[in-house]
């Protein structure tokens, strides 16, 4: 069973292993998360922001964030720093994280963005979550809340 926890004060136990896995795959998002957290430049603590950790069997399996999207011409949120450790993939961790963050975002705004350029698997993943390709900003994909 996947347990989601809101990360508030400190990066969670197991983050070092997650960081090492990301680095070994050439994924820089976790290093940027660690740097932003250490400098307090990005702590996901402003209104509309969130950082969630996913635990599986008590271990940190993945992490994902939601921040304000400053480049949009309307109030919007951006999916950020989603990463799942290789040993926990194909178990619903990314989908569970993304679903929770999407729901939180669309409870606040009508527009959600993400940048799926990090890996070949990113665009199909985000499109399966309902995002559509749209390179009109510093993002690759958009999700707009349905009306009705």
N, C-alpha and C positions, 0 to 999 in steps of 0.2 A: 504494500500500500504506500502510495506517495503522500508524503506530508509536506505541505507548504508552510514556510515560516517567513514572517516579515523581518527583514534585516534592518536594524535601527542604529544601534550604538557601535557595534564592532562587526567586522566581517566574520562569518561563522567558522567554527571549528571545521577543519577539512578544506578550507579555502586554499591552503598552500598546495595540497595535492591537486585540486582543480586547476590552480594556476600553472603547476608543472605540466599537467596533461595538455592544457591549452598551448603552452609554449612548445611542447614537443611536436604539436601538430602545426605550428606556425601561426596559431590564432592569437592575435595581439589584444583582443577585447578584454581578456582577464587582467593582463598587465596594465591596460589603460584604466580598468576599474580599480585595481590596487593603487595606482598612482593618484587617481582622482579622489579616492577615499583617504589616502594618507595626507594629501595636501588640503583636504576638505573642499576641493573645487567641485566635486560631485559626490554628494552623500545621499541623494535621492530623498531629501527631507523637506523639500519645498511642497507647497500645496499641489496636488495632482501628480506627485512623484511617488514611486514605490520601488523597492528592491526586494525580491523574493528569492528564497533558497528552497530547493526541493530536496527532501531527504528520502532516501530509499533504504530500508533496513538499517536506519539510524546513521547512514553515511550521507555526506553532502554529494548529491548526484549531479546537481545543476543549479544554475542561477539565472535570473533574468530581471531586467529593470524597465521602468517606465519613467520617462521624463517629459517635461514641457517641450514642445516643438517650437522653437523661436522663429524658424524660417517660414512658417505657414502664415497665410494672410487672414486666418481665423483661429480661434482657440483650438489647439490640437495637442496631441501627445505623441511621443515617439517611443517605440520599442527599442531597448538598448541592452547590450551586453548579455544576450541570451547564449548560454553555453551549457552543454551537457557532457560530462565525462564519457569517454569512449566505452567504458565497461558498463555504463548505465543506459546506453542508447537502445532504441527499439523496445523500450519498456513504457513508453507514454510520458516520460519525464518532460521533454520539450513541449509536447502538446498540452500537458497539464499546466506548466508554467505560462505558456502563451495564452491559453484560454483564460486563466485567472487574470492576467495582466490586460488582455483585451477587454474583458468584462469591466474591470475597474476603470479603464480609460473611457469606454463608451458610456459609462454611467456619468461621466463628467463632460465629455465633449463629443462632437459628431465626427471628428476626423482623427485618424491614427496613421502614423507613418512608420516605415522601417527601412533600413538599408540592408539589402540582401546581397551585397557584393562580396561579402567575406569568404564565402565558399560556394562551390557549385551546388551543394545541397540546399543552400539557404532560400533561393527563389522558389523552388518547388514546395519547400516546407511552408513558407509564408503564404503562397498561393493556396495551399490546402487549408490554411487557417482563414481564408476569405479575402486576403489582400489581392489587389490588382496591380500589375506593373504600371508605373507612372514615374518617369524620371524628370518631372517638372521642378523638382527642388533638390536639396541635398539628400534625397532619399531615392530609393528605387521602386518602392511600393506604397500604396495607400489602401486604407480600409475606411469606408464611410458608413456610419450607422444608417441602417435602413429606416425609412420613414414609414410608419404605419404599423 
